[in-house]
Amino acid sequence: MTKAEVGNIIEFKDGLRGIVEKVNENSVIVDLTIMENFDDLEVEEKTVVNHKNYIILHA
């Protein structure tokens, strides 16, 4: 499994996308505000995603 790096764009949980801001041992912290429909989703700006639960879209 390839781990994301800072600046990568990842996709997780039913199509949510974000840019990786920090890489931890078991997870990444992701900024979701890059999504065009972010304001419509009513989700937090940042979230934590386990390495097992995302795919890297753009490295």
N, CA, C and O atoms as a Tinker XYZ file with bonds, in Angstrom:
   236  protein
     1  N      0.832000   -1.183000    0.000000    73     2
     2  CA     0.000000    0.000000    0.000000    64     1     3
     3  C      0.882000    1.254000    0.000000    63     2     4     5
     4  O      1.814000    1.374000    0.796000    81     3
     5  N      0.573000    2.170000   -0.895000    73     3     6
     6  CA     1.306000    3.415000   -0.977000    64     5     7
     7  C      0.651000    4.452000   -0.079000    63     6     8     9
     8  O     -0.559000    4.669000   -0.143000    81     7
     9  N      1.461000    5.090000    0.758000    73     7    10
    10  CA     0.940000    6.138000    1.623000    64     9    11
    11  C      0.985000    7.475000    0.893000    63    10    12    13
    12  O      1.912000    7.754000    0.132000    81    11
    13  N     -0.024000    8.289000    1.136000    73    11    14
    14  CA    -0.068000    9.621000    0.550000    64    13    15
    15  C      1.000000   10.505000    1.189000    63    14    16    17
    16  O      1.477000   10.238000    2.292000    81    15
    17  N      1.359000   11.559000    0.468000    73    15    18
    18  CA     2.308000   12.542000    0.967000    64    17    19
    19  C      1.619000   13.899000    1.007000    63    18    20    21
    20  O      0.565000   14.084000    0.398000    81    19
    21  N      2.214000   14.845000    1.721000    73    19    22
    22  CA     1.663000   16.194000    1.801000    64    21    23
    23  C      1.509000   16.758000    0.394000    63    22    24    25
    24  O      2.442000   16.709000   -0.408000    81    23
    25  N      0.332000   17.292000    0.102000    73    23    26
    26  CA     0.058000   17.867000   -1.211000    64    25    27
    27  C     -0.683000   16.938000   -2.154000    63    26    28    29
    28  O     -1.220000   17.396000   -3.162000    81    27
    29  N     -0.727000   15.643000   -1.856000    73    27    30
    30  CA    -1.478000   14.694000   -2.684000    64    29    31
    31  C     -2.968000   14.939000   -2.551000    63    30    32    33
    32  O     -3.444000   15.383000   -1.506000    81    31
    33  N     -3.698000   14.648000   -3.611000    73    31    34
    34  CA    -5.155000   14.695000   -3.560000    64    33    35
    35  C     -5.643000   13.263000   -3.451000    63    34    36    37
    36  O     -5.268000   12.401000   -4.247000    81    35
    37  N     -6.488000   13.019000   -2.451000    73    35    38
    38  CA    -6.986000   11.672000   -2.211000    64    37    39
    39  C     -8.507000   11.654000   -2.281000    63    38    40    41
    40  O     -9.171000   12.684000   -2.160000    81    39
    41  N     -9.039000   10.440000   -2.483000    73    39    42
    42  CA   -10.486000   10.238000   -2.476000    64    41    43
    43  C    -10.805000    9.160000   -1.452000    63    42    44    45
    44  O    -10.078000    8.174000   -1.327000    81    43
    45  N    -11.898000    9.356000   -0.722000    73    43    46
    46  CA   -12.295000    8.430000    0.332000    64    45    47
    47  C    -13.784000    8.550000    0.571000    63    46    48    49
    48  O    -14.416000    9.513000    0.137000    81    47
    49  N    -14.341000    7.577000    1.257000    73    47    50
    50  CA   -15.729000    7.598000    1.741000    64    49    51
    51  C    -16.730000    8.177000    0.740000    63    50    52    53
    52  O    -17.124000    9.338000    0.849000    81    51
    53  N    -17.126000    7.381000   -0.210000    73    51    54
    54  CA   -18.186000    7.756000   -1.155000    64    53    55
    55  C    -17.883000    9.005000   -1.975000    63    54    56    57
    56  O    -18.777000    9.815000   -2.216000    81    55
    57  N    -16.642000    9.171000   -2.404000    73    55    58
    58  CA   -16.322000   10.246000   -3.332000    64    57    59
    59  C    -15.839000   11.546000   -2.734000    63    58    60    61
    60  O    -15.608000   12.501000   -3.475000    81    59
    61  N    -15.676000   11.627000   -1.430000    73    59    62
    62  CA   -15.105000   12.846000   -0.856000    64    61    63
    63  C    -13.652000   12.962000   -1.292000    63    62    64    65
    64  O    -12.930000   11.968000   -1.366000    81    63
    65  N    -13.236000   14.192000   -1.579000    73    63    66
    66  CA   -11.863000   14.422000   -2.014000    64    65    67
    67  C    -11.242000   15.533000   -1.187000    63    66    68    69
    68  O    -11.923000   16.455000   -0.737000    81    67
    69  N     -9.943000   15.426000   -0.998000    73    67    70
    70  CA    -9.247000   16.453000   -0.240000    64    69    71
    71  C     -7.763000   16.427000   -0.507000    63    70    72    73
    72  O     -7.236000   15.501000   -1.123000    81    71
    73  N     -7.095000   17.472000   -0.028000    73    71    74
    74  CA    -5.647000   17.571000   -0.195000    64    73    75
    75  C     -4.986000   17.257000    1.144000    63    74    76    77
    76  O     -5.402000   17.769000    2.183000    81    75
    77  N     -3.964000   16.420000    1.115000    73    75    78
    78  CA    -3.291000   15.973000    2.329000    64    77    79
    79  C     -2.460000   17.121000    2.905000    63    78    80    81
    80  O     -1.630000   17.711000    2.213000    81    79
    81  N     -2.697000   17.426000    4.178000    73    79    82
    82  CA    -1.947000   18.479000    4.861000    64    81    83
    83  C     -0.880000   17.930000    5.796000    63    82    84    85
    84  O      0.153000   18.565000    6.008000    81    83
    85  N     -1.133000   16.742000    6.358000    73    83    86
    86  CA    -0.169000   16.147000    7.278000    64    85    87
    87  C     -0.281000   14.637000    7.203000    63    86    88    89
    88  O     -1.377000   14.088000    7.089000    81    87
    89  N      0.859000   13.973000    7.269000    73    87    90
    90  CA     0.894000   12.510000    7.255000    64    89    91
    91  C      1.308000   12.025000    8.640000    63    90    92    93
    92  O      2.369000   12.389000    9.147000    81    91
    93  N      0.456000   11.200000    9.241000    73    91    94
    94  CA     0.758000   10.583000   10.531000    64    93    95
    95  C      1.104000    9.118000   10.307000    63    94    96    97
    96  O      1.072000    8.636000    9.175000    81    95
    97  N      1.431000    8.414000   11.375000    73    95    98
    98  CA     1.827000    7.013000   11.255000    64    97    99
    99  C      0.729000    6.146000   10.650000    63    98   100   101
   100  O      0.998000    5.309000    9.788000    81    99
   101  N     -0.519000    6.347000   11.104000    73    99   102
   102  CA    -1.622000    5.502000   10.656000    64   101   103
   103  C     -2.684000    6.232000    9.851000    63   102   104   105
   104  O     -3.665000    5.624000    9.424000    81   103
   105  N     -2.500000    7.532000    9.639000    73   103   106
   106  CA    -3.550000    8.317000    8.994000    64   105   107
   107  C     -2.986000    9.585000    8.368000    63   106   108   109
   108  O     -1.811000    9.915000    8.525000    81   107
   109  N     -3.868000   10.287000    7.649000    73   107   110
   110  CA    -3.523000   11.592000    7.092000    64   109   111
   111  C     -4.581000   12.600000    7.516000    63   110   112   113
   112  O     -5.730000   12.237000    7.768000    81   111
   113  N     -4.192000   13.858000    7.592000    73   111   114
   114  CA    -5.132000   14.946000    7.839000    64   113   115
   115  C     -5.389000   15.606000    6.495000    63   114   116   117
   116  O     -4.456000   15.982000    5.785000    81   115
   117  N     -6.672000   15.744000    6.151000    73   115   118
   118  CA    -7.076000   16.150000    4.813000    64   117   119
   119  C     -7.916000   17.425000    4.871000    63   118   120   121
   120  O     -8.810000   17.554000    5.707000    81   119
   121  N     -7.618000   18.365000    3.969000    73   119   122
   122  CA    -8.408000   19.592000    3.815000    64   121   123
   123  C     -9.434000   19.349000    2.712000    63   122   124   125
   124  O     -9.067000   19.093000    1.566000    81   123
   125  N    -10.713000   19.427000    3.055000    73   123   126
   126  CA   -11.791000   19.116000    2.117000    64   125   127
   127  C    -12.270000   20.329000    1.319000    63   126   128   129
   128  O    -13.103000   20.177000    0.426000    81   127
   129  N    -11.770000   21.514000    1.615000    73   127   130
   130  CA   -12.298000   22.732000    0.989000    64   129   131
   131  C    -11.964000   22.845000   -0.495000    63   130   132   133
   132  O    -12.440000   23.771000   -1.152000    81   131
   133  N    -11.161000   21.934000   -1.045000    73   131   134
   134  CA   -10.853000   21.992000   -2.482000    64   133   135
   135  C    -12.008000   21.494000   -3.340000    63   134   136   137
   136  O    -12.027000   21.720000   -4.550000    81   135
   137  N    -12.986000   20.806000   -2.709000    73   135   138
   138  CA   -14.123000   20.296000   -3.479000    64   137   139
   139  C    -15.035000   21.452000   -3.885000    63   138   140   141
   140  O    -15.307000   22.350000   -3.089000    81   139
   141  N    -15.501000   21.417000   -5.128000    73   139   142
   142  CA   -16.376000   22.478000   -5.627000    64   141   143
   143  C    -17.667000   22.573000   -4.829000    63   142   144   145
   144  O    -18.184000   23.669000   -4.613000    81   143
   145  N    -18.191000   21.437000   -4.391000    73   143   146
   146  CA   -19.465000   21.421000   -3.668000    64   145   147
   147  C    -19.282000   21.384000   -2.151000    63   146   148   149
   148  O    -20.185000   20.954000   -1.433000    81   147
   149  N    -18.142000   21.824000   -1.663000    73   147   150
   150  CA   -17.847000   21.760000   -0.224000    64   149   151
   151  C    -18.922000   22.454000    0.613000    63   150   152   153
   152  O    -19.366000   21.903000    1.620000    81   151
   153  N    -19.343000   23.647000    0.214000    73   151   154
   154  CA   -20.326000   24.411000    0.995000    64   153   155
   155  C    -21.677000   23.692000    1.092000    63   154   156   157
   156  O    -22.404000   23.863000    2.071000    81   155
   157  N    -22.005000   22.902000    0.094000    73   155   158
   158  CA   -23.280000   22.193000    0.081000    64   157   159
   159  C    -23.286000   20.937000    0.957000    63   158   160   161
   160  O    -24.351000   20.441000    1.323000    81   159
   161  N    -22.112000   20.430000    1.290000    73   159   162
   162  CA   -22.010000   19.141000    1.976000    64   161   163
   163  C    -22.211000   19.211000    3.486000    63   162   164   165
   164  O    -22.540000   18.201000    4.109000    81   163
   165  N    -22.020000   20.367000    4.076000    73   163   166
   166  CA   -22.139000   20.527000    5.523000    64   165   167
   167  C    -21.234000   19.563000    6.280000    63   166   168   169
   168  O    -21.683000   18.843000    7.172000    81   167
   169  N    -19.946000   19.559000    5.909000    73   167   170
   170  CA   -18.931000   18.759000    6.604000    64   169   171
   171  C    -17.853000   19.701000    7.128000    63   170   172   173
   172  O    -17.764000   20.855000    6.708000    81   171
   173  N    -17.039000   19.197000    8.047000    73   171   174
   174  CA   -15.938000   19.992000    8.581000    64   173   175
   175  C    -14.900000   20.268000    7.491000    63   174   176   177
   176  O    -14.825000   19.541000    6.501000    81   175
   177  N    -14.105000   21.317000    7.677000    73   175   178
   178  CA   -13.077000   21.662000    6.694000    64   177   179
   179  C    -11.989000   20.601000    6.609000    63   178   180   181
   180  O    -11.464000   20.328000    5.529000    81   179
   181  N    -11.653000   20.005000    7.743000    73   179   182
   182  CA   -10.573000   19.021000    7.785000    64   181   183
   183  C    -11.063000   17.753000    8.457000    63   182   184   185
   184  O    -11.968000   17.774000    9.290000    81   183
   185  N    -10.437000   16.642000    8.069000    73   183   186
   186  CA   -10.784000   15.362000    8.679000    64   185   187
   187  C     -9.562000   14.456000    8.683000    63   186   188   189
   188  O     -8.567000   14.732000    8.014000    81   187
   189  N     -9.650000   13.382000    9.440000    73   187   190
   190  CA    -8.579000   12.388000    9.536000    64   189   191
   191  C     -9.037000   11.133000    8.803000    63   190   192   193
   192  O    -10.158000   10.662000    8.994000    81   191
   193  N     -8.150000   10.595000    7.958000    73   191   194
   194  CA    -8.478000    9.401000    7.186000    64   193   195
   195  C     -7.365000    8.376000    7.377000    63   194   196   197
   196  O     -6.186000    8.685000    7.202000    81   195
   197  N     -7.750000    7.158000    7.737000    73   195   198
   198  CA    -6.787000    6.069000    7.894000    64   197   199
   199  C     -6.185000    5.716000    6.538000    63   198   200   201
   200  O     -6.854000    5.810000    5.508000    81   199
   201  N     -4.919000    5.311000    6.546000    73   199   202
   202  CA    -4.234000    4.955000    5.296000    64   201   203
   203  C     -4.961000    3.853000    4.518000    63   202   204   205
   204  O     -4.835000    3.783000    3.295000    81   203
   205  N     -5.705000    3.008000    5.196000    73   203   206
   206  CA    -6.408000    1.911000    4.527000    64   205   207
   207  C     -7.656000    2.377000    3.792000    63   206   208   209
   208  O     -8.219000    1.626000    2.995000    81   207
   209  N     -8.097000    3.607000    4.048000    73   207   210
   210  CA    -9.413000    4.041000    3.590000    64   209   211
   211  C     -9.410000    5.101000    2.497000    63   210   212   213
   212  O    -10.416000    5.786000    2.312000    81   211
   213  N     -8.316000    5.256000    1.772000    73   211   214
   214  CA    -8.304000    6.237000    0.681000    64   213   215
   215  C     -7.526000    5.720000   -0.521000    63   214   216   217
   216  O     -6.767000    4.754000   -0.431000    81   215
   217  N     -7.738000    6.392000   -1.647000    73   215   218
   218  CA    -6.902000    6.154000   -2.826000    64   217   219
   219  C     -6.307000    7.491000   -3.242000    63   218   220   221
   220  O     -6.932000    8.538000   -3.070000    81   219
   221  N     -5.107000    7.452000   -3.783000    73   219   222
   222  CA    -4.426000    8.673000   -4.222000    64   221   223
   223  C     -4.854000    8.965000   -5.644000    63   222   224   225
   224  O     -4.695000    8.125000   -6.530000    81   223
   225  N     -5.404000   10.167000   -5.872000    73   223   226
   226  CA    -5.829000   10.561000   -7.216000    64   225   227
   227  C     -4.715000   11.283000   -7.954000    63   226   228   229
   228  O     -4.441000   10.984000   -9.116000    81   227
   229  N     -4.071000   12.233000   -7.283000    73   227   230
   230  CA    -2.990000   13.010000   -7.880000    64   229   231
   231  C     -1.842000   13.106000   -6.906000    63   230   232   233
   232  O     -2.003000   13.587000   -5.785000    81   231
   233  N     -0.685000   12.648000   -7.337000    73   231   234
   234  CA     0.496000   12.708000   -6.480000    64   233   235
   235  C      1.266000   13.991000   -6.731000    63   234   236
   236  O      2.297000   14.225000   -6.101000    81   235
